[in-house]
Amino acid sequence: MIFRANQARRRTLTFMVAALLSSVIPSSLMLPSALAAPASAPTSQDASAPFADGAFESIWTRNDLPVADKTIARSWTWGPAPLAAGLETYSDAPDGSGKRLVQYFDKARMEINNAAGDPSANGFVTNGLLTVELISGLMQLGDSSFVNNGPAAINLASDFNDVNAPTYSSFGTVANTSAGEHRQPDKSDGGYAAQWINRQGDVRDDASMQMPATQIAYFEPLTGHNVPHVFWDFLNSTATVQVGVGTADKLLLDPWVNAMGLPISDAYWANVTIEGKNQNVLIQAFERRVLTYVPGLPQGWQVQMGNIGQHYFEWRYGTSGVTPQKATKPAPGTPAYLVIPRLGVQTKIESVGVDKNSNMDIPSDPYNAAWYKYGPVPGTAGNSVIDGHLDWYGIPQAIFYYLDRLQVGDRIYVRDANGVDRVFAVSKQLVCQYNKCPLDEIFGTTVATRLNLITCAGVFNTAQQNYNKRLVVFADAVQ
């Protein structure tokens, strides 16, 4: 806990800031310090700050951190690491900029169309209709603005050098896109996904491919396409996902239509080369992604998302070296949201000063964090300080309950009122007696750009209404 419920108990986390203000911090730092020079968002894989936005990392963490940590053996939802990021043209961006922030992964692309929106809201991060664009050849640059880039002659589900495998262009003969519809009859009453497709887009029947996995489980009336059991079961599967600092069994895709979009083709078999080995693969196109089923792969990896993020990036940018435009960051504004993906924290930031006892004040809500507004704005030079509750009256786990779980290198994102993230990487932790913490190191002047998070620790003293220790997590800005 930081503070209990009533006014008499509101002093558990606070430091004696009054003395610090007069002796350590110059008067100029009683207001936000001078704004830093603009920095650039990452545009490629970067070991120190690979994610272009905290919301991107939070979404990746849910499904793919358990895979990366080897907690579970299954196929990736996004991929093992983020790829290129930056600003892409979108003429109808809500902020009027004509741009949106994107980041590519093996399996998809994440997008933020309205950076000033609430990052905790559903739909803040979207995926894009990548499959529709690749098959039709029409690159979307706005709600109704397109450029004809030509259907992608890129293999959907095979080694890149397999000259016989079907491509996105091949699926133009069987898929619904802005270039035309190819609806199919409802086969959910005993039908099967038992047709083959070749590189030319020709289709042939094969009754030998009728098996339990390929029996049709669902027909989507809006697009007129059938989904076989093997894919339907995957779309609706329960799996181990990251929830906060632990894992839980929940829907892998919740809901699946947000991640996949609707089916825009039936599922077709193809004989292709995968990792140099000839294999049969079942392929189905959805609006946003492609699903594949390879019976010869191990359990957990038989159904996979296709590498459409890689494919789309290649189709859009080729090998010219051109990448999304770098996102020039304006000077940091007032912090609005705090995101700590490793802990599952995504919360609002209040601005606080000092209380009547000249101690740093605390958040009014146990699930919010609070920024010390008389120190520097996060992302500018100096020690920016944010505190949060450990627990609360009647609430055993408040926003910083698991703060001690952070490890060196874990990323912390502070999002300002303009919708721009500043990224910090944890450098160390410190536990100190509540009245003997190194205030100069936490609040004092420095030329470095730092963020320090504070919460209570140790044992709660009922008589004093105070925890006897404080936990401080120090983090350095990632440029």
C-alpha positions as CSV (number, residue, x, y, z in Angstrom):
1,M,0.0,0.0,0.0
2,I,1.0,3.6,-0.4
3,F,-1.8,5.2,1.6
4,R,-4.9,3.9,3.5
5,A,-8.4,5.2,2.9
6,N,-8.8,8.2,5.2
7,Q,-6.8,11.5,5.5
8,A,-5.0,10.5,8.7
9,R,-3.5,7.5,6.9
10,R,-2.3,9.3,3.8
11,R,1.5,9.5,4.4
12,T,2.9,6.0,3.9
13,L,4.9,6.5,0.7
14,T,5.8,10.1,0.8
15,F,9.4,11.4,1.1
16,M,10.4,14.6,2.8
17,V,10.5,16.6,-0.4
18,A,10.3,20.0,1.3
19,A,13.9,19.9,2.5
20,L,15.0,18.5,-0.9
21,L,13.3,21.4,-2.7
22,S,15.3,23.9,-0.8
23,S,18.6,22.2,-0.6
24,V,19.1,19.8,-3.6
25,I,16.7,20.9,-6.4
26,P,17.2,24.4,-7.8
27,S,14.1,26.6,-7.9
28,S,14.0,26.2,-11.7
29,L,13.1,22.5,-11.2
30,M,10.0,23.3,-9.2
31,L,8.4,23.5,-12.6
32,P,8.9,21.2,-15.6
33,S,12.5,21.7,-16.9
34,A,13.5,22.8,-20.4
35,L,12.2,20.6,-23.2
36,A,14.6,18.1,-24.8
37,A,15.4,18.0,-28.5
38,P,13.2,15.8,-30.6
39,A,14.1,12.1,-30.9
40,S,13.3,9.6,-33.6
41,A,11.2,6.4,-33.2
42,P,12.9,3.2,-34.0
43,T,12.6,2.1,-37.7
44,S,14.1,-1.3,-37.5
45,Q,15.0,-4.1,-35.1
46,D,16.7,-2.4,-32.1
47,A,17.9,-4.4,-29.1
48,S,17.3,-1.5,-26.7
49,A,13.9,-0.4,-27.8
50,P,12.5,-2.7,-30.5
51,F,8.8,-1.7,-30.0
52,A,7.7,1.6,-31.4
53,D,4.9,2.0,-28.9
54,G,4.0,0.6,-25.4
55,A,0.6,-0.6,-26.7
56,F,2.4,-2.7,-29.4
57,E,4.5,-4.4,-26.8
58,S,1.6,-5.0,-24.4
59,I,-0.4,-6.7,-27.2
60,W,2.6,-8.8,-28.2
61,T,3.3,-9.8,-24.6
62,R,-0.1,-11.4,-24.1
63,N,0.2,-14.1,-26.7
64,D,3.9,-14.3,-27.6
65,L,5.8,-13.7,-24.4
66,P,4.9,-17.2,-23.1
67,V,6.2,-18.6,-26.4
68,A,9.4,-16.6,-26.2
69,D,9.9,-17.6,-22.6
70,K,9.3,-21.2,-23.6
71,T,6.4,-21.4,-21.1
72,I,4.4,-23.0,-23.9
73,A,5.2,-24.7,-27.2
74,R,3.0,-23.3,-29.9
75,S,3.1,-21.2,-33.0
76,W,3.6,-17.4,-32.9
77,T,0.7,-14.9,-33.1
78,W,3.0,-12.0,-34.0
79,G,6.5,-13.4,-34.2
80,P,9.6,-13.6,-32.0
81,A,10.5,-9.9,-32.3
82,P,9.1,-6.7,-33.9
83,L,10.5,-5.6,-37.2
84,A,10.5,-2.2,-38.9
85,A,8.4,0.7,-37.6
86,G,7.6,4.2,-38.5
87,L,4.9,6.5,-40.1
88,E,2.9,5.4,-43.1
89,T,0.6,7.5,-45.2
90,Y,-3.1,7.3,-44.2
91,S,-5.0,10.3,-45.5
92,D,-7.9,9.8,-43.1
93,A,-5.9,9.7,-39.9
94,P,-8.1,11.2,-37.1
95,D,-5.4,13.7,-36.0
96,G,-5.3,15.2,-39.4
97,S,-1.6,14.4,-39.9
98,G,-2.2,12.1,-42.9
99,K,0.1,9.5,-41.2
100,R,-0.3,6.6,-38.8
101,L,2.3,4.8,-36.7
102,V,2.9,1.2,-37.8
103,Q,5.1,-1.7,-36.8
104,Y,5.7,-4.9,-38.7
105,F,6.0,-8.4,-37.3
106,D,6.5,-11.7,-39.1
107,K,2.7,-12.5,-38.8
108,A,1.0,-9.1,-39.1
109,R,1.3,-5.3,-38.9
110,M,0.2,-3.2,-35.9
111,E,-1.2,0.2,-36.5
112,I,-2.2,3.2,-34.4
113,N,-4.5,5.5,-36.3
114,N,-5.3,8.0,-33.5
115,A,-2.2,8.4,-31.3
116,A,-4.2,10.8,-29.0
117,G,-6.8,8.2,-28.2
118,D,-7.1,6.1,-25.1
119,P,-4.4,3.3,-25.4
120,S,-6.4,1.0,-23.1
121,A,-9.5,1.2,-25.4
122,N,-10.5,-1.7,-27.7
123,G,-9.5,-0.8,-31.2
124,F,-6.7,1.6,-30.3
125,V,-4.3,-0.8,-32.1
126,T,-5.5,-2.3,-35.3
127,N,-4.0,-4.8,-37.9
128,G,-4.9,-3.7,-41.4
129,L,-6.4,-5.7,-44.3
130,L,-3.1,-6.9,-45.5
131,T,-4.3,-10.0,-47.2
132,V,-6.9,-8.1,-49.2
133,E,-4.3,-5.7,-50.4
134,L,-1.8,-8.4,-51.3
135,I,-4.3,-10.4,-53.3
136,S,-6.0,-7.5,-55.0
137,G,-2.8,-5.5,-55.6
138,L,-4.5,-2.3,-54.3
139,M,-2.5,-0.6,-51.5
140,Q,-4.8,1.3,-49.1
141,L,-3.6,4.8,-48.3
142,G,-6.9,6.1,-46.8
143,D,-10.4,5.0,-46.1
144,S,-11.2,5.1,-49.8
145,S,-7.8,5.9,-51.3
146,F,-5.8,3.2,-53.1
147,V,-2.8,2.8,-55.3
148,N,-2.4,-0.2,-57.6
149,N,0.8,-1.9,-56.7
150,G,-0.1,-5.2,-58.5
151,P,-1.1,-8.5,-56.9
152,A,1.8,-9.9,-54.8
153,A,3.8,-12.6,-56.6
154,I,5.0,-13.8,-53.1
155,N,4.6,-17.3,-51.8
156,L,1.9,-17.5,-49.1
157,A,3.1,-20.6,-47.3
158,S,6.4,-22.0,-48.5
159,D,10.1,-21.3,-48.9
160,F,10.6,-18.0,-50.8
161,N,12.4,-19.8,-53.6
162,D,9.7,-22.4,-54.3
163,V,8.8,-21.6,-57.9
164,N,5.8,-23.9,-57.9
165,A,4.0,-22.7,-54.7
166,P,0.8,-20.6,-54.9
167,T,1.3,-16.9,-54.3
168,Y,-1.1,-14.2,-53.1
169,S,-1.8,-13.5,-56.8
170,S,-2.8,-17.1,-57.2
171,F,-5.6,-16.6,-54.7
172,G,-7.1,-13.9,-56.8
173,T,-9.1,-16.6,-58.6
174,V,-10.7,-17.8,-55.4
175,A,-10.8,-14.9,-52.9
176,N,-13.0,-11.9,-52.2
177,T,-11.2,-8.6,-52.5
178,S,-11.8,-5.1,-53.9
179,A,-10.8,-6.6,-57.2
180,G,-13.7,-9.0,-57.2
181,E,-15.7,-11.7,-55.3
182,H,-15.5,-15.4,-55.5
183,R,-18.1,-16.6,-53.1
184,Q,-18.6,-20.4,-52.5
185,P,-21.7,-22.4,-51.6
186,D,-22.3,-23.4,-48.0
187,K,-20.6,-26.7,-47.3
188,S,-21.1,-26.9,-43.5
189,D,-23.6,-29.8,-43.9
190,G,-21.0,-32.6,-44.5
191,G,-18.6,-30.8,-46.9
192,Y,-14.8,-30.8,-46.8
193,A,-11.8,-28.6,-47.7
194,A,-10.6,-31.1,-50.3
195,Q,-9.4,-29.1,-53.2
196,W,-5.9,-28.2,-54.4
197,I,-4.7,-24.9,-55.8
198,N,-1.6,-24.3,-57.9
199,R,0.5,-21.3,-58.7
200,Q,-1.7,-20.4,-61.6
201,G,-4.8,-20.3,-59.4
202,D,-6.3,-23.4,-60.9
203,V,-8.4,-25.6,-58.5
204,R,-9.1,-29.3,-58.6
205,D,-11.0,-31.7,-56.4
206,D,-9.4,-34.5,-54.4
207,A,-11.7,-36.8,-52.4
208,S,-8.6,-38.4,-50.7
209,M,-8.2,-35.1,-48.7
210,Q,-11.5,-35.6,-46.9
211,M,-10.6,-36.2,-43.3
212,P,-11.9,-35.0,-39.9
213,A,-9.5,-32.0,-39.9
214,T,-10.8,-30.7,-43.2
215,Q,-14.6,-31.2,-42.6
216,I,-16.3,-27.9,-42.8
217,A,-17.2,-26.5,-39.3
218,Y,-18.5,-23.0,-40.2
219,F,-19.8,-21.0,-43.1
220,E,-19.5,-17.2,-43.1
221,P,-22.5,-15.8,-44.8
222,L,-21.1,-12.3,-45.1
223,T,-18.3,-13.3,-47.3
224,G,-19.6,-16.7,-48.6
225,H,-16.7,-18.9,-47.5
226,N,-16.2,-22.1,-45.5
227,V,-13.9,-22.8,-42.6
228,P,-12.7,-26.3,-41.9
229,H,-12.5,-27.8,-38.4
230,V,-8.7,-27.6,-38.1
231,F,-8.9,-23.8,-38.5
232,W,-12.2,-23.3,-36.7
233,D,-10.9,-25.1,-33.7
234,F,-7.7,-23.0,-33.7
235,L,-9.7,-19.7,-34.0
236,N,-11.8,-20.6,-31.0
237,S,-9.1,-22.3,-29.0
238,T,-8.2,-21.6,-25.3
239,A,-4.4,-21.3,-24.7
240,T,-1.9,-20.1,-22.1
241,V,-1.5,-16.4,-22.4
242,Q,0.3,-13.7,-20.3
243,V,-2.0,-11.9,-17.8
244,G,-0.2,-9.4,-15.7
245,V,2.9,-11.0,-14.2
246,G,1.5,-14.6,-14.6
247,T,-0.2,-16.8,-17.1
248,A,-3.8,-18.0,-17.5
249,D,-5.8,-20.1,-19.9
250,K,-7.9,-17.8,-22.0
251,L,-9.1,-17.5,-25.6
252,L,-6.0,-17.2,-27.8
253,L,-7.7,-14.7,-30.1
254,D,-10.3,-12.7,-28.2
255,P,-12.2,-12.2,-30.4
256,W,-10.7,-14.0,-33.4
257,V,-12.3,-11.8,-36.0
258,N,-10.4,-8.7,-34.7
259,A,-7.1,-10.5,-35.4
260,M,-8.0,-12.3,-38.5
261,G,-10.9,-10.5,-40.2
262,L,-13.5,-12.6,-42.0
263,P,-12.5,-15.5,-44.3
264,I,-12.1,-14.2,-47.9
265,S,-11.4,-17.6,-49.5
266,D,-12.1,-21.3,-48.8
267,A,-9.2,-23.4,-47.6
268,Y,-7.1,-25.1,-50.3
269,W,-4.3,-27.7,-50.3
270,A,-1.0,-27.1,-52.0
271,N,2.2,-29.1,-52.3
272,V,5.1,-26.8,-51.4
273,T,8.6,-26.8,-50.1
274,I,9.0,-25.8,-46.4
275,E,12.5,-25.6,-45.0
276,G,13.7,-27.5,-48.0
277,K,11.2,-30.4,-47.4
278,N,8.3,-31.2,-49.7
279,Q,5.1,-31.0,-47.7
280,N,1.3,-30.7,-48.1
281,V,-0.2,-27.5,-46.6
282,L,-3.8,-26.3,-46.3
283,I,-4.0,-22.5,-46.8
284,Q,-6.9,-20.2,-46.1
285,A,-7.0,-16.4,-46.6
286,F,-8.7,-14.1,-44.1
287,E,-9.0,-10.3,-44.5
288,R,-6.1,-9.6,-42.2
289,R,-4.0,-12.8,-42.1
290,V,-3.4,-16.2,-43.6
291,L,-3.8,-19.5,-41.8
292,T,-1.9,-22.7,-42.7
293,Y,-2.1,-26.3,-41.6
294,V,0.9,-28.6,-42.1
295,P,0.0,-32.1,-40.8
296,G,3.7,-33.1,-40.8
297,L,4.7,-30.5,-38.2
298,P,4.8,-31.2,-34.4
299,Q,1.7,-30.6,-32.3
300,G,1.4,-26.9,-31.4
301,W,3.0,-25.9,-34.7
302,Q,0.7,-27.6,-37.2
303,V,-1.6,-24.6,-37.5
304,Q,0.3,-21.3,-37.9
305,M,-0.3,-17.7,-39.0
306,G,1.4,-17.1,-42.4
307,N,4.3,-14.6,-42.5
308,I,2.1,-11.9,-44.0
309,G,3.8,-9.1,-42.1
310,Q,7.1,-10.0,-43.8
311,H,5.3,-10.5,-47.2
312,Y,3.4,-7.2,-47.1
313,F,6.6,-5.2,-46.2
314,E,8.4,-6.8,-49.1
315,W,5.5,-6.0,-51.4
316,R,5.2,-2.5,-50.3
317,Y,8.9,-1.5,-49.9
318,G,10.7,-4.1,-52.0
319,T,14.5,-4.2,-51.7
320,S,15.0,-0.5,-52.4
321,G,15.9,0.2,-48.8
322,V,12.9,2.5,-48.4
323,T,11.1,2.0,-45.1
324,P,8.3,3.7,-43.2
325,Q,9.1,7.4,-42.5
326,K,10.8,8.0,-39.2
327,A,8.4,9.4,-36.6
328,T,9.9,12.7,-35.3
329,K,8.9,13.1,-31.7
330,P,7.9,16.6,-30.5
331,A,9.2,17.7,-27.1
332,P,7.5,15.7,-24.3
333,G,4.2,16.9,-23.0
334,T,2.4,16.3,-19.7
335,P,2.5,12.5,-19.0
336,A,-0.9,10.9,-19.4
337,Y,-0.5,7.1,-19.4
338,L,2.0,4.6,-17.9
339,V,2.6,1.2,-19.6
340,I,4.7,-1.6,-18.2
341,P,4.2,-4.6,-20.5
342,R,6.1,-7.0,-18.3
343,L,3.7,-6.4,-15.4
344,G,0.5,-5.9,-17.5
345,V,0.3,-2.3,-16.3
346,Q,-1.5,0.2,-18.5
347,T,-2.9,3.1,-16.4
348,K,-3.6,6.8,-16.2
349,I,-1.0,9.2,-14.7
350,E,-2.2,11.9,-12.4
351,S,-0.1,15.1,-11.8
352,V,0.7,15.8,-8.1
353,G,2.7,18.2,-6.1
354,V,3.3,18.1,-2.4
355,D,0.8,17.5,0.5
356,K,0.3,19.8,3.5
357,N,3.3,18.2,5.1
358,S,5.5,19.0,2.1
359,N,5.7,15.3,1.1
360,M,5.3,14.1,-2.5
361,D,1.6,13.6,-2.9
362,I,0.1,10.3,-4.2
363,P,-2.5,9.2,-6.7
364,S,-6.1,9.6,-5.7
365,D,-7.0,6.3,-7.3
366,P,-5.3,3.0,-6.3
367,Y,-5.2,1.9,-9.9
368,N,-3.6,5.1,-11.2
369,A,0.0,6.3,-11.0
370,A,1.1,9.9,-10.1
371,W,3.9,12.1,-11.6
372,Y,5.7,14.6,-9.4
373,K,4.9,17.7,-11.4
374,Y,7.6,19.9,-9.9
375,G,10.2,17.7,-11.4
376,P,11.1,17.2,-15.0
377,V,8.7,15.9,-17.6
378,P,9.4,12.3,-18.4
379,G,11.7,12.3,-21.5
380,T,13.6,15.5,-20.5
381,A,16.9,15.7,-18.7
382,G,16.6,15.0,-15.0
383,N,15.0,12.6,-12.6
384,S,11.3,12.2,-13.3
385,V,9.4,10.6,-10.5
386,I,6.2,8.6,-10.6
387,D,4.7,6.8,-7.6
388,G,1.9,4.3,-7.2
389,H,0.1,2.3,-4.5
390,L,1.2,-1.1,-3.4
391,D,-2.2,-1.8,-1.9
392,W,-5.2,0.1,-0.6
393,Y,-7.9,-0.2,2.0
394,G,-9.8,-3.2,1.0
395,I,-7.7,-3.7,-2.2
396,P,-4.8,-6.1,-1.6
397,Q,-3.1,-5.4,-5.0
398,A,-2.9,-1.9,-6.3
399,I,-1.2,-0.7,-9.4
400,F,2.4,-1.2,-8.2
401,Y,1.9,-4.4,-6.3
402,Y,4.2,-6.3,-8.6
403,L,6.8,-3.5,-9.1
404,D,9.5,-5.6,-7.6
405,R,9.1,-8.2,-10.4
406,L,10.8,-5.8,-12.9
407,Q,14.2,-6.8,-14.1
408,V,17.1,-4.9,-15.6
409,G,16.2,-4.1,-19.3
410,D,12.4,-4.3,-18.9
411,R,10.8,-1.4,-20.7
412,I,8.6,1.3,-19.3
413,Y,6.6,3.6,-21.5
414,V,5.3,7.0,-20.5
415,R,2.7,8.4,-23.0
416,D,2.2,12.1,-23.0
417,A,-1.0,14.1,-23.7
418,N,-0.1,14.3,-27.4
419,G,-0.1,10.5,-27.7
420,V,3.7,10.1,-27.9
421,D,5.6,7.4,-26.0
422,R,8.9,7.9,-24.2
423,V,10.7,4.6,-23.5
424,F,12.8,3.8,-20.5
425,A,14.7,0.6,-19.6
426,V,15.0,-0.5,-16.0
427,S,18.6,-0.2,-14.7
428,K,18.3,-1.2,-11.1
429,Q,16.1,-1.6,-8.0
430,L,16.6,-0.2,-4.5
431,V,14.8,-0.9,-1.2
432,C,15.4,1.6,1.5
433,Q,14.1,2.6,4.9
434,Y,11.2,5.0,4.4
435,N,13.0,7.9,6.1
436,K,16.5,7.1,4.8
437,C,16.1,6.8,1.0
438,P,18.7,8.6,-1.2
439,L,16.5,11.6,-2.1
440,D,19.3,13.2,-4.2
441,E,19.5,10.1,-6.4
442,I,15.7,9.9,-6.7
443,F,14.8,13.5,-7.1
444,G,18.1,15.4,-7.6
445,T,19.5,17.1,-10.6
446,T,21.2,15.1,-13.3
447,V,22.1,15.6,-17.0
448,A,20.8,12.1,-17.6
449,T,17.2,11.4,-18.7
450,R,15.7,9.1,-16.1
451,L,12.4,7.8,-14.7
452,N,12.1,6.6,-11.1
453,L,9.1,4.6,-9.9
454,I,8.3,4.4,-6.2
455,T,6.0,2.3,-4.1
456,C,5.9,0.9,-0.5
457,A,7.7,-2.1,0.7
458,G,8.5,-4.0,3.9
459,V,6.2,-4.2,6.8
460,F,3.1,-2.1,7.6
461,N,3.3,-0.4,11.0
462,T,-0.3,-0.1,12.2
463,A,0.6,2.4,14.9
464,Q,2.4,4.7,12.4
465,Q,0.1,3.8,9.5
466,N,3.1,3.5,7.4
467,Y,5.2,0.8,5.6
468,N,8.7,0.8,7.0
469,K,10.4,0.6,3.5
470,R,10.2,2.0,0.0
471,L,11.0,0.3,-3.3
472,V,12.5,2.4,-6.0
473,V,12.9,1.2,-9.6
474,F,15.4,3.3,-11.6
475,A,15.1,3.4,-15.4
476,D,17.1,5.2,-18.1
477,A,15.7,6.7,-21.3
478,V,16.1,4.7,-24.4
479,Q,17.0,6.9,-27.4
